[in-house]
């Protein structure tokens, strides 16, 4: 059973959201339950301390000196990296803040009295569909920590890893992002196996993302990005691609 946790310091709004959630669960017979309907962050954190892959509906504008919805979301993401965050707000222009906090929120629900119930119901339905799709077609994830944030990157989106300028740090490259984390290419090479090729002491490249190889210039390209190719890397490339390069 999937646990649902709600935090909003407005009792009327909290009751409205909880009612919508419980009615949707009852009507659709979801394997879910509202485990906690809290007025403050501390109460929710205590209730969800052992939760894994929970669903969290969080008010952005909590009236608390220590906690707002974004800080609460950060703490929940740290404890439950696979959890689903949904933000409830009186303002429609706060979505960018979740990107600032690296929170990857699933949805944003505006506090409009006549719409909040239907919006919550629709949101929970979409979460259920996503969860079912993930069970049918699970996506392999690469997990890393950047600062205080835990990130999950689908393995098929990774182009290559590169040693960073800071000692013991690695850069992960996708088509539209670059993430710095503490790690070692040697460890990653063992962990990721034949799906990635060590083309150079400073590069570990996804085999299926290699587009062009220039053996004379000792370079290759993955997702439009240039990577280095060493003598040992050429041998490894030939070995893992059956000598096609």
PyMOL commands that set and color helices and strands:
alter all, ss='L'
color gray80, all
select helices_A, chain A and resi 11-28+41-47+69-79+95-100+116-136+155-157+185-195+207-209+231-240
alter helices_A, ss='H'
color red, helices_A
select strands_A, chain A and resi 2-7+32-38+55-59+84-89+107-110+141-146+149-154+158-163+169-174+178-182+196-200+203-206+210-214+219-222+225-228
alter strands_A, ss='S'
color yellow, strands_A
deselect
rebuild
show_as cartoon
